[in-house]
Amino acid sequence: MIPLLRNNRTFRRLFIAHGISRAGDAFNTVALVVLVFQLTGSGVGVAGTVAFEIIPVLLLGPFAGLVADRYPRRRVMVLADLARAGLAALITISHASTPLAYGVAFGLSTGSLLFNPAASSLVPEVLEDDEIVEANSALWTVAVASQIILAPLAGGLIATVGVGWAFGVNAASYLASAALLWRLDAGKAPADLSAGGWHRVTAGLHAVREHPVLARLAVVQAFAALSAGATSGLLVVLSVERLGLNAGGFGLLLAAIGIGAVAAPTLWRRSIRPGHRGWLFGPFAVRGLVDLVLAVTVSPVLAGAALVVYGMSTSTGMVAYQSTLQTEIPAKLRGRAFALYDVIWNGTRLLSLGLGGLLADAVGIRAVYLLGGLLLLVAAAVGFTGRAREPLS
C-alpha cells in the first residue's frame, strides 16, 4: 500500500481525508448510541437512532446517486463534509434531547449519503484497474485502524467528561476532510448524462439487474441486511445486558471488530479477486457463525475474540464488494449503482432494526443474535447456489 500512497499524490490526499473523517466517526459511533441508550434506556430507542440514519437512504438514495454522477464529485464531497460538521457541532453544544439526537442522526446520514457514492466513484478515476483492490484495502484499513485506536478512547472520554467532547472531535474531523478535498486534483468535472427524465435515476438499477454477478449480490445483500441491521445496531445492548460492560467495554468490542478488519486486508489483499464467489459470499457465512457464538456466550473475552473474526470477514467482503462495483460498473453510472446497493441494504436493515428492537425488549437480545446468525447463513447459501450458467467464479 505504501508505494501506492507515495507515488499517487491525488489518491494520497483522498486517503488522508478519508482517514481523518473516519477517525472522527469512531467517536460519533460510540457517542450517539451511548447517548440514546442513556436517554431512552431501551433497545427500541437505540434501534430508533439507526432507523433515523436509514430513512434518508430510502427517501433520497437514488437521487443522491444521481447527484454523485451529475455534479463534480469533489464539490459534492466538500459540501457534504461542511454540512456534517455543522450538525456535529450542534449536538456538541446541546445533547440532552432524544429528538435532537435523532435529528442529527438523520442529517449526518444525509451527508454521508451524498458523500459516499461520490467518494467510491472517484477512486477508479485516479487509479489503474490493477490498483483497485490495493486502494480499497488501504482505505478500509485506515477506517478500521481508527476504530481500533479511537473507539476505546471515545468510550473512556465519554465516561470521563461526557458525550459532547466526542461529537466535537467528529465536527473537527469533517472540517479537516473538507479542507483536504477542496485541493483534490480529480473529480472537478460533471459527468455527461445523455439520458433524461426518470431514466437518469433508474439507470443504476438497470446496470445491476443486467449483470449476473451484481444482480445476485444485490439479493444476498438484502438477506444479510435482515440480520446485520439488528445485530450491529443492538451490539450496545448485548454488551450491557449479556456481557455486563460499560461504555468503555462497548468501545473495546468495537475495537475487536477493528483489529480483525485491519488484519484481513493486510494478510489477503493480494488474493482478493473482484467478482469471485468465495470473496463476495463466503464472509456472510463466517459472520453468521460469529453471531451464533455471540448469542450463546456471556464471556466478554470470547465475544471479543469472535468479533475479531467478524471484523476479518467484514473487511474482506467489503473490499471485494467495492472492487467489484468499481471494475464492473461504467464510470458514469457508478454513483447510482452504489446508491442502489445502499437503498437495498438500508431498506432491509430498517425492517431488521424494527423487528430486532421489539424482539430484544420482548424476548431478550440472545434471540436477536440467534436469528441474525441463521439469516446470514441463508444469505451465504443464496450466493453459493447460483445456477451454473451464471458467470460466477
C-alpha positions in Angstrom: 0.0 0.0 0.0 2.9 2.4 0.8 4.2 2.7 -2.8 0.6 3.4 -4.0 0.3 6.2 -1.5 3.8 7.5 -2.2 3.5 7.6 -6.0 -0.1 8.8 -6.4 -0.5 12.3 -5.0 -4.2 12.5 -5.7 -5.0 9.2 -4.1 -2.8 10.1 -1.1 -4.8 13.3 -0.4 -8.1 11.3 -0.8 -6.7 8.7 1.6 -5.7 11.2 4.3 -9.0 13.0 4.1 -10.8 9.6 4.4 -8.7 8.7 7.4 -9.3 11.9 9.2 -13.1 11.7 8.6 -13.3 8.1 9.7 -11.3 8.9 12.9 -14.0 11.4 13.9 -16.7 8.9 13.0 -15.2 6.5 15.6 -16.0 9.0 18.3 -19.5 9.7 16.9 -20.4 5.9 16.6 -19.8 5.3 20.2 -21.2 8.7 21.4 -24.5 8.5 19.5 -25.6 5.0 20.6 -24.5 5.6 24.2 -26.3 8.9 24.4 -29.6 7.5 23.1 -29.3 4.4 25.3 -28.8 6.8 28.3 -31.7 8.9 27.3 -34.2 6.1 26.5 -32.9 3.1 28.3 -34.3 0.7 25.7 -33.3 -1.4 22.7 -36.1 0.2 20.7 -34.6 3.6 21.5 -31.2 2.6 20.1 -32.9 1.0 17.1 -34.6 4.3 16.6 -31.3 6.0 16.2 -30.2 3.7 13.4 -33.7 4.0 11.9 -33.2 7.7 11.5 -29.9 7.0 9.8 -31.6 4.7 7.3 -34.7 6.8 6.4 -32.7 9.3 4.3 -31.3 6.5 2.3 -34.7 5.2 1.4 -36.1 8.7 0.6 -33.2 10.2 -1.2 -30.8 7.3 -2.1 -31.5 7.1 -5.9 -31.3 10.9 -6.2 -28.1 11.1 -4.2 -26.5 8.6 -6.6 -27.6 10.9 -9.5 -26.0 13.9 -7.7 -22.7 11.9 -7.4 -22.8 11.2 -11.2 -24.2 14.5 -12.4 -22.1 17.1 -10.5 -18.4 17.4 -9.8 -17.7 14.7 -7.3 -15.1 16.8 -5.4 -17.6 19.6 -4.8 -20.3 17.1 -3.6 -17.9 15.6 -1.1 -16.7 19.0 0.3 -20.3 20.3 0.7 -21.3 17.1 2.4 -18.4 17.4 4.8 -19.2 21.0 5.7 -22.9 20.2 6.4 -22.0 17.3 8.6 -19.5 19.4 10.5 -22.3 21.9 11.3 -24.6 19.1 12.6 -21.9 17.5 14.7 -21.1 21.0 16.2 -24.8 21.4 17.1 -25.0 18.3 19.1 -21.7 19.1 20.7 -23.4 22.1 22.3 -26.8 20.5 23.1 -27.2 16.8 23.7 -29.9 16.4 26.3 -32.8 15.7 23.9 -33.7 12.4 22.2 -35.4 14.2 19.2 -32.3 16.3 18.6 -30.1 13.1 18.7 -32.5 11.5 16.1 -32.4 14.7 14.0 -28.7 14.8 14.0 -28.5 11.1 13.1 -30.8 11.9 10.1 -28.7 14.8 9.0 -25.4 13.1 9.3 -26.8 10.2 7.3 -28.0 12.5 4.6 -24.5 14.0 4.3 -22.9 10.5 4.2 -25.5 9.5 1.5 -24.2 12.3 -0.7 -20.5 11.8 0.2 -20.1 8.0 -0.1 -21.2 7.3 -3.7 -19.1 10.3 -4.9 -16.0 9.1 -3.0 -16.4 5.4 -4.1 -17.0 6.5 -7.7 -13.9 8.8 -7.7 -11.4 6.1 -6.7 -11.2 4.4 -10.1 -10.7 7.8 -11.8 -7.3 8.2 -10.1 -6.0 4.6 -10.3 -5.3 1.8 -12.7 -7.6 -1.3 -12.7 -4.9 -3.5 -11.1 -4.6 -1.0 -8.2 -8.2 -1.0 -7.2 -8.1 -3.8 -4.7 -4.9 -2.4 -3.1 -6.5 1.0 -2.8 -9.7 -0.3 -1.3 -7.7 -2.3 1.2 -5.8 0.8 2.1 -9.0 2.9 2.6 -10.7 0.2 4.6 -7.6 -0.4 6.7 -7.3 3.2 7.8 -11.0 3.3 8.6 -10.9 0.3 10.9 -7.5 1.2 12.3 -9.1 4.4 13.5 -11.8 2.3 15.2 -9.2 0.1 16.9 -7.3 3.1 18.3 -10.1 5.6 18.9 -13.2 3.6 19.9 -11.8 2.7 23.3 -10.6 6.3 23.7 -14.1 7.5 22.8 -15.6 5.2 25.4 -13.2 6.5 28.0 -13.7 10.1 27.0 -17.5 9.7 27.3 -17.2 8.0 30.6 -14.9 10.8 31.9 -16.3 14.1 30.5 -19.5 13.2 28.6 -20.6 12.8 25.0 -20.2 16.4 24.0 -16.5 16.2 23.5 -16.8 13.1 21.3 -19.2 14.9 19.0 -16.8 17.9 18.9 -14.0 15.7 17.7 -16.2 14.5 14.9 -17.1 18.0 13.8 -13.4 18.9 13.6 -12.7 15.9 11.5 -15.2 16.8 8.9 -13.7 20.3 8.6 -10.2 18.9 8.1 -11.5 16.5 5.5 -13.2 19.3 3.6 -10.1 21.3 3.6 -8.0 18.5 2.1 -10.6 17.5 -0.5 -11.0 21.1 -1.8 -7.5 20.9 -3.2 -8.0 17.5 -4.8 -6.8 17.2 -8.4 -9.7 14.9 -9.5 -13.5 15.0 -9.6 -13.7 18.5 -10.8 -15.9 17.9 -14.0 -19.5 16.8 -14.0 -20.5 13.6 -15.9 -22.1 13.8 -19.3 -25.5 12.2 -18.8 -27.2 11.5 -22.1 -30.5 10.1 -20.7 -33.2 12.3 -19.4 -36.1 12.2 -17.0 -36.7 9.4 -14.6 -34.4 7.1 -16.6 -31.4 9.1 -15.2 -32.4 8.0 -11.7 -33.1 4.3 -12.5 -30.0 3.8 -14.8 -28.0 2.2 -12.0 -30.8 -0.3 -11.3 -30.8 -1.4 -15.0 -27.0 -1.8 -14.9 -27.1 -4.0 -11.9 -30.1 -6.1 -13.0 -28.4 -6.9 -16.3 -25.2 -8.1 -14.7 -25.4 -11.7 -13.3 -22.8 -11.2 -10.5 -24.1 -7.9 -9.4 -27.8 -9.0 -9.5 -27.1 -12.0 -7.2 -25.0 -9.8 -4.9 -28.0 -7.5 -4.5 -30.2 -10.4 -3.5 -27.6 -11.6 -1.0 -27.2 -8.1 0.4 -30.9 -8.0 1.2 -30.8 -11.3 3.1 -27.7 -10.2 5.0 -29.2 -6.8 6.0 -32.2 -8.6 7.6 -29.6 -9.9 10.1 -27.0 -7.2 10.3 -29.4 -4.3 10.9 -30.5 -5.7 14.3 -27.2 -7.3 15.4 -25.0 -4.3 14.6 -27.4 -1.7 15.8 -28.1 -3.5 19.1 -24.5 -4.5 19.9 -24.5 -1.9 22.7 -27.5 -3.7 24.3 -25.7 -7.1 24.1 -22.6 -5.6 25.7 -24.6 -4.2 28.6 -27.2 -6.9 29.2 -25.4 -10.1 28.3 -21.7 -9.2 28.9 -22.1 -6.7 31.7 -19.9 -4.0 30.1 -20.0 -0.2 30.4 -19.3 2.4 27.7 -15.6 1.7 27.8 -16.2 -2.0 27.3 -18.5 -1.4 24.4 -15.7 0.6 22.8 -13.4 -2.3 23.3 -15.9 -4.6 21.4 -15.9 -2.2 18.5 -12.1 -2.2 18.7 -12.1 -6.0 18.5 -14.0 -5.8 15.2 -11.5 -3.3 14.0 -8.5 -5.5 14.9 -9.8 -8.2 12.6 -10.8 -5.8 9.9 -7.3 -4.3 9.8 -5.6 -7.7 9.8 -7.5 -9.3 7.0 -6.7 -6.8 4.1 -3.1 -6.8 5.2 -2.9 -10.6 5.0 -5.1 -11.3 2.0 -5.2 -8.2 -0.2 -3.2 -9.9 -3.0 -5.6 -12.8 -3.0 -8.9 -10.9 -3.2 -10.5 -11.1 -6.7 -13.3 -8.8 -7.7 -16.4 -10.8 -8.8 -15.1 -14.1 -7.1 -17.9 -16.1 -5.5 -15.9 -17.0 -2.4 -14.7 -13.5 -1.6 -18.2 -12.0 -2.2 -20.3 -14.5 -0.4 -18.1 -16.5 1.9 -17.8 -13.7 4.5 -21.5 -13.8 5.1 -21.3 -17.5 6.3 -18.4 -16.6 8.7 -20.3 -13.7 10.2 -23.4 -15.9 10.7 -21.3 -18.3 12.7 -20.0 -15.4 14.8 -23.5 -14.2 15.6 -24.4 -17.7 16.8 -21.4 -17.6 19.2 -22.4 -14.2 20.5 -25.9 -15.5 21.1 -24.7 -18.2 23.5 -21.8 -16.7 25.3 -21.7 -14.4 28.4 -17.9 -14.1 28.3 -16.5 -10.7 27.2 -13.2 -12.4 26.2 -14.9 -15.0 23.9 -17.2 -12.3 22.5 -14.2 -10.1 21.7 -12.4 -13.0 20.0 -15.5 -13.8 17.9 -15.8 -10.1 16.9 -12.2 -10.2 15.7 -13.2 -12.9 13.3 -16.3 -10.9 12.4 -14.1 -7.9 11.5 -11.9 -10.1 9.3 -14.8 -11.4 7.3 -16.4 -8.0 7.0 -13.3 -6.3 5.7 -12.5 -8.9 3.0 -16.1 -8.9 1.9 -16.2 -5.1 1.7 -13.0 -4.8 -0.3 -14.3 -7.5 -2.7 -17.7 -5.7 -3.0 -16.2 -2.2 -3.5 -13.7 -3.5 -6.1 -16.3 -5.5 -8.0 -18.6 -2.5 -8.4 -15.7 -0.2 -9.3 -14.4 -2.5 -12.0 -17.8 -3.8 -13.4 -19.9 -0.5 -13.5 -19.2 2.2 -16.1 -17.8 5.5 -14.6 -20.9 7.5 -15.5 -23.2 5.0 -13.6 -21.1 4.3 -10.5 -22.7 6.8 -8.2 -26.2 5.4 -8.9 -25.1 1.8 -8.6 -23.5 2.4 -5.2 -26.6 4.3 -4.2 -28.8 1.4 -5.3 -27.0 -1.0 -3.0 -27.2 1.5 -0.2 -31.0 1.6 -0.7 -31.3 -2.2 -0.7 -29.0 -2.7 2.3 -30.6 0.1 4.4 -34.2 -0.5 3.5 -33.9 -4.1 4.6 -31.8 -3.1 7.6 -34.6 -0.7 8.7 -37.0 -3.6 8.8 -34.5 -5.7 10.7 -34.0 -2.9 13.3 -37.7 -2.5 14.0 -38.2 -6.2 14.4 -34.9 -6.6 16.3 -35.6 -3.9 18.8 -39.1 -5.3 19.6 -37.6 -8.8 19.8 -34.8 -7.7 22.2 -37.3 -5.9 24.5 -39.9 -8.7 24.4 -37.7 -11.9 24.5 -34.1 -10.8 25.0 -31.1 -9.8 23.0 -30.0 -13.5 22.7 -32.9 -14.3 20.3 -31.8 -11.4 18.1 -28.4 -12.9 17.6 -29.6 -16.4 17.1 -32.0 -15.3 14.3 -29.3 -13.0 12.9 -26.8 -15.8 12.6 -29.3 -18.0 10.7 -30.2 -15.3 8.3 -26.5 -14.7 7.4 -26.1 -18.4 6.7 -29.1 -18.2 4.4 -27.5 -15.2 2.6 -24.3 -17.1 2.0 -26.3 -20.1 0.7 -28.1 -18.0 -1.8 -24.8 -16.6 -3.0 -23.2 -20.0 -3.4 -26.2 -21.8 -5.1 -26.4 -19.7 -8.2 -27.2 -21.5 -11.4 -24.2 -23.0 -13.2 -24.7 -20.9 -16.3 -24.1 -17.7 -14.3 -20.5 -16.4 -14.8 -19.6 -16.5 -11.1 -16.1 -17.7 -10.2 
